[in-house]
Amino acid sequence: MTDNQQEKLEELSRLVIDALEDLKAIDIRTIDVRGKSSVTDKFIIATGKSTTHVRAIAEAVIFKAKQAGYQPLGTEGEKSLEWMLVDLNDVVVHIMLQEIRDFYNLEKLWETPAQSDEGDSAAL
């Protein structure tokens, strides 16, 4: 990753975190998934207090991203609103109700070290 790509990733991450904080999202976590996922570089996970709150947070992230010139690739979860995903290519944002977040525990899944070719855990 070039310095310019790293700067853009950090800029996008900060923009997302600012949007989450503005809408009072709870327990915001950033997980670097480079080397673990070929789909994205970072997950940003946050909790909403209700389905209405989850939707409002996702809409705020989308709005701020578009204002800054980042076009979301897509969204998921608009029907149930228990878990909304906003795909910003290099950053994927997960906004969930607490019980959904507790059940899926993405932090535990994605914060584990990447596996080496021999199957041993690689040191980070």
C-alpha positions as CSV (number, residue, x, y, z in Angstrom):
1,M,0.0,0.0,0.0
2,T,1.4,3.4,-1.0
3,D,1.6,6.3,1.3
4,N,-1.2,8.0,-0.7
5,Q,-3.4,4.9,-0.4
6,Q,-2.7,4.8,3.3
7,E,-3.6,8.5,3.7
8,K,-6.9,7.9,1.9
9,L,-7.7,4.9,4.0
10,E,-7.1,6.9,7.2
11,E,-9.1,9.9,5.9
12,L,-12.1,7.6,5.0
13,S,-11.8,5.9,8.4
14,R,-11.8,9.2,10.2
15,L,-14.8,10.4,8.2
16,V,-16.7,7.2,9.1
17,I,-15.8,7.5,12.8
18,D,-16.8,11.1,12.9
19,A,-20.2,10.3,11.4
20,L,-20.7,7.5,13.9
21,E,-19.8,9.7,16.8
22,D,-22.0,12.5,15.5
23,L,-25.0,10.1,15.7
24,K,-24.0,8.8,19.1
25,A,-23.1,5.2,18.0
26,I,-21.9,3.1,20.8
27,D,-18.7,1.1,21.2
28,I,-17.0,2.1,17.9
29,R,-14.2,-0.4,17.0
30,T,-11.9,-0.4,14.0
31,I,-10.4,-3.7,12.8
32,D,-7.6,-3.8,10.2
33,V,-8.3,-6.8,8.1
34,R,-5.5,-6.4,5.5
35,G,-4.0,-9.8,5.0
36,K,-7.2,-11.5,6.3
37,S,-9.7,-10.3,3.7
38,S,-9.3,-9.7,0.0
39,V,-12.5,-7.7,0.1
40,T,-11.6,-4.7,2.2
41,D,-8.9,-3.2,4.4
42,K,-10.8,-2.2,7.5
43,F,-14.0,-3.0,9.3
44,I,-15.6,-0.3,11.5
45,I,-18.1,-1.8,13.9
46,A,-20.6,0.2,16.0
47,T,-23.8,-0.4,17.9
48,G,-27.1,1.4,17.6
49,K,-29.7,1.7,20.4
50,S,-32.7,0.8,18.2
51,T,-33.5,-0.1,14.6
52,T,-34.3,3.6,14.0
53,H,-30.9,4.5,15.4
54,V,-29.2,1.9,13.3
55,R,-30.8,3.3,10.1
56,A,-30.0,6.9,11.1
57,I,-26.3,6.0,11.7
58,A,-26.0,4.2,8.4
59,E,-27.7,7.1,6.5
60,A,-25.3,9.6,8.2
61,V,-22.3,7.5,7.2
62,I,-23.5,7.3,3.6
63,F,-24.3,11.1,3.5
64,K,-20.9,12.1,4.8
65,A,-19.1,9.7,2.5
66,K,-20.9,11.1,-0.5
67,Q,-20.2,14.6,0.6
68,A,-16.4,13.8,0.7
69,G,-16.5,12.2,-2.7
70,Y,-16.6,8.5,-1.6
71,Q,-19.4,6.6,-3.4
72,P,-20.7,3.6,-1.4
73,L,-20.6,0.4,-3.3
74,G,-23.7,-0.8,-1.6
75,T,-25.7,-1.3,1.6
76,E,-27.3,-4.3,3.2
77,G,-29.8,-4.8,6.0
78,E,-32.4,-2.1,5.2
79,K,-35.3,-4.5,5.8
80,S,-34.5,-5.8,9.3
81,L,-32.4,-2.9,10.4
82,E,-30.8,-5.1,13.1
83,W,-27.5,-5.1,11.2
84,M,-26.7,-2.6,8.5
85,L,-23.6,-2.8,6.4
86,V,-22.2,0.1,4.4
87,D,-19.6,-0.9,1.9
88,L,-17.2,1.9,1.1
89,N,-14.7,-0.4,-0.7
90,D,-11.6,0.1,1.5
91,V,-13.8,0.4,4.7
92,V,-16.8,-1.7,5.5
93,V,-19.0,-0.3,8.2
94,H,-21.2,-2.6,10.4
95,I,-23.9,-1.0,12.5
96,M,-25.8,-3.4,14.7
97,L,-28.1,-3.7,17.6
98,Q,-26.3,-4.9,20.7
99,E,-27.9,-8.4,20.8
100,I,-26.8,-9.0,17.2
101,R,-23.3,-7.7,17.8
102,D,-23.0,-10.0,20.9
103,F,-24.2,-13.0,18.9
104,Y,-22.0,-12.6,15.8
105,N,-19.0,-11.2,17.8
106,L,-17.1,-9.9,14.7
107,E,-14.3,-8.5,16.8
108,K,-13.4,-12.0,18.0
109,L,-13.6,-13.4,14.6
110,W,-11.6,-10.8,12.8
111,E,-9.1,-9.8,15.5
112,T,-7.5,-13.3,15.6
113,P,-4.0,-13.4,13.9
114,A,-3.8,-14.5,10.3
115,Q,-2.8,-18.1,9.7
116,S,0.6,-18.8,8.2
117,D,1.2,-21.4,5.5
118,E,2.1,-24.0,8.2
119,G,-1.2,-23.4,10.0
120,D,0.5,-21.7,13.0
121,S,-0.7,-18.3,14.2
122,A,1.4,-15.5,12.7
123,A,2.6,-12.9,15.2
124,L,1.3,-9.4,14.7
